[in-house]
Amino acid sequence: MGLYCNVRLLYIWHLIFYNYNQEGDMKMREKIYRMVHVYEGNKLSVTYKYFMIFFIALSILPLVTKENYSFFSVTEIVCLVVFVIDYFFRWITADFKLNKKEWTVFLKYPLRLISIIDLLSVVALPAGIITAEYLNSLKRESD
């Protein structure tokens, strides 16, 4: 099982960073960049934008209601996964976004203000889940 997972990760790495066919198509990272950052005339990019807006609204939904439904725990985990993938996509395409083709861009990207805000939003979700579970366990113990 472990070897299979490692082979799959290497394959995904290859798809992201290298041409996945011999016909000269753009690299997968450039396609991801166009999907995540370029909205003009790109249907996939517009779809991605609305997809992210939907998950942002979904992640705010538990804050708006007074009740604590079990559905919210599932939505928080799903939103966390989506936001982590989005952060990863933005990080691996930082050289395209900043128009610099050097490896130091990948080290500087997390230090940008908008990247820090994205990272804090990703970190806040699991912190909220852990805190809610802890408070629920304290409430059960006191009952």
N, C-alpha and C positions, 0 to 999 in steps of 0.2 A: 504494500500500500504506500509506504513512504517513497519508494523509488518511482512509482507511478506519479505521485504528486510532484516530485522534483522534475520529472520529464515534462509534465504539463506546464509547470512554471517556466521552464526553459523555452518551451514552445510559445507560450504567451509573450515572454521577453522577446523572442525572435520576431513575432508578429508586430510588436509595438515598435521596435527599433530598426528593423530591416525590411526591405521590400519583400512582400509576401508572394510575389510572382515575378516572372522574368520579362514582363512586357513593359517595364519602365513606369508603372504606376507610382504615384507618390507614396512615401513611407507612411506607415500607420500613424506615427506621431503627428505628422502634418494633417492627416485626416481628422485625428482627435482634436488638434488645434482649431481646425476650421469648424468642427462641430461645437466646440466649447466657446470659442471667442468670436467667430465671424458670423454675423447674423444676416447680412445683406444677401438676398437671393439664394440662401442655402436652406432648403426645407428641413434637412436633418438638424441644422443648427437651431432653427426656430422651434422645432419640435422639442429639442433638448432644453431650450430655454423655458418653454411652458411646462415641461416635465419637472424641471427644478423648481419653478414657481409653485407647482402643485405640492411638491414635497416640503417646501418651506412653509406653505399654508398648513399642511398636515401636521408639521412638527409644532406649530403654534396652537393648534386646536386644543390640546390638553390644558393650556394656560387659560383658555377662554371659559371653560366649563367648570362648574363647582364640583361635580361628581368625579369619582375616580373609577373609570371603567377599565376592565382588563384589556379591552381593545386598544387602549392608549399605550400599554406596555409594548404590545406588538408593533404599533405604528412608530413608536420611538426607536425601536431596534431597526426597523426597516429604513426609517429616515437616517439613522446613524450610518448604516451601510451605504446608502445612496450618497450622503455627504462625504464620506471617506473616499469613495470612488471618484467623486467630483474633485475633491482636493488633490487626489493622486493624478487625475487627468490634467489639472491645471499645473501641477508641479512638473510633470514630465514634458510639458509643452512650454515651459518658461522661456526657453531660448527663442522660440518663435515669437512669443508675446513681447519680449524685451528687445527683439532684433539683435541679439548677440549670440554668436556661435562659439561660445567658450563654456567649458565645464563649470566655471565658477558661478555661472548664472543659477545653477541648480542649488548652490549653497546660499546664494543671496535671496532667492525667491521667498523662502519662509520668513525672512526678516522684513519684508515689505508690509506696510500697514494693513492692506486688504488681506494679505495672506495670514497675518496674525489674527485678524477678525474671523476669517474662515476657520482657522485652527481652533480658536476659542469656542466657536459654535459647535465644532465637532467634539471637542473635549467636554463641553457643557452637557451634552445629551447623556453620555454614560454616567457622568457625575449625578445628574438628576435621577437617572434610573436607580443607581446605587443608593442614593439618599432616600428615594421613595420606598425602596424595598426595606431599608433599615428602619425607617419610621413605621412602616406597616408591621414589621416584626416586633418592634417595641409596643405597638398598640395591641397586638395579639397576646403578648406576654402579660400586659397589664389587665387584660380582660379575664 
